[in-house]
Amino acid sequence: MAQIGIFGAGYVGLVTGACFAELGHTVKVRDVVPEKIEALRRAEVPIHEPGLEELLERNSDRLDFTLDVGEAVAGADFLFICVGTPPTYSGDADLSAVWTVIDELQSVGPAKAVVVMKSTVPVGTGEKVRAALDARGLEGVGYASNPEFTAEGTAVRDFMRPDRIVVGSFEEADGDAVAGLHAGIDAQVVRMDVPSAEMVKLASNAFLMTRISFINEIANVCEATGADVVKVAQAVGLDRRLGPHFLRAGIGYGGSCFPKDSLALKQLAANSGYHFQLLNAVIEVNELQKRRVIAKLEKHLGKLRGKRVALLGLAFKPHTDDMREAPSLVLASRLLAEGAEVRCWDPVADATGLLKGFVRCETPLEAVAGADAAVVVTEWPELGELDLVAVRNAMRTPLLVDGRNFLDLDAAQAAGLVYEGIGRASQSSFAALPETSEPTAPDLQR
């Protein structure tokens, strides 16, 4: 078993460290934020990720958390770089945290280890890091690229049961060593050069983003022609050449990876003298998709000033508390700018500090009380269990905009709700609705 140092205690670093500990390795996770390290030492996990807390607890004897770079490096066979690489104003990836780690390695001077890049970086970064290590007298330190393909909400499962493990290296021995770390995981290990490994992550995410924007464009055409994108996507996904994945229309992608990686790849292409037209269109479609909900609300309600709108879900996807680039932030900001009253519910995510002027509610029924419209923003399982009749009775105006096509259309309409999905036929008015009682206060114990 190996000794592993992890630089960065965010989503990638914590999951990587916990999963390697589960495989039997000894892991030291280093971060520069004292509060985060102190919380982890108290067994308090700072992020919401299913299965992660249990892994950290089960492998606590093989896991340690530190602020000291020397402790992370001492005796380590592998040093994983799992720091953030956010976009700069130009769209390039900000590699300042990566270079800080490289500088810190020089200060402690590991005699030998393999530096493994887990962070998403532009193609060519590995060659620059290799040169920087050599220039700092660290010729004996190896280097490999091992991009992560974990999705928030399923990260532990994705690490332990991956579709593939990609390892890029300059030296065959370094690649062999990194591949050996994953013994016990049943997955194909794909070996390649470092630049190709760096490109795999960017290309994979760009392709997934393209599928999302494509099906959203199809959804918009479906709305204009009377077709149902749910039925269209189901049939398209049965084509063995295409498959069903990432063909669910909605209000756009978000999170820490897709928006950042799309900008990074776009800028990488531009810096190389290539105009990536398709990716530009993918990004534009996604940004416009987030704003289409406003038009749907205005179609039914007219001007939104003074209207009460409930947003059901805040996180960019279910089973995570990550608010980075979440469509809910764009939607809430636009609603507040239009003068609407915004009420929000999410079981784990909190927009406090990111938005001002909204009301945070403890339950979905509390959020929709007296509302003129409810918008499903995140497809949390709890929403699938809602009593839709109770939702309709709690609302002032029974308008439901399902931004994820998550709820059952027939059930919603049978409950007396005007259902407006993405790429689906909708009722044009409230005229055909059955009469119901006046809105009632929700039963908060329900």
Secondary structure, DSSP 8 states (H G I E B T S, - for coil): --EEEEE--SHHHHHHHHHHHHTT-EEEEE-S-HHHHHHHHTT--SS--TTHHHHHHHTGGGEEEES-HHHHHTT-SEEEE-----B-TTS-B--HHHHHHHHHHHHH--SS-EEEE-S---TTHHHHHHHHHHHTT-TTSEEEE------TTSHHHHHHS-SEEEEEESSHHHHHHHHHHTTT--SEEEEE-HHHHHHHHHHHHHHHHHHHHHHHHHHHHHHHHT--HHHHHHHHHTSTTT-STT----S---SSSHHHHHHHHHHHHHHTT---HHHHHHHHHHHHHHHHHHHHHHHHHS--TT-EEEEE--SSSTT----TT-HHHHHHHHHHHTT-EEEEE-SS---BTTBSS-EE-SSHHHHHTT-SEEEE-S--HHHHT--HHHHHHH-SS-EEEETTS-S-HHHHHHTT-EEE-SSS---S-STTS----------TT-
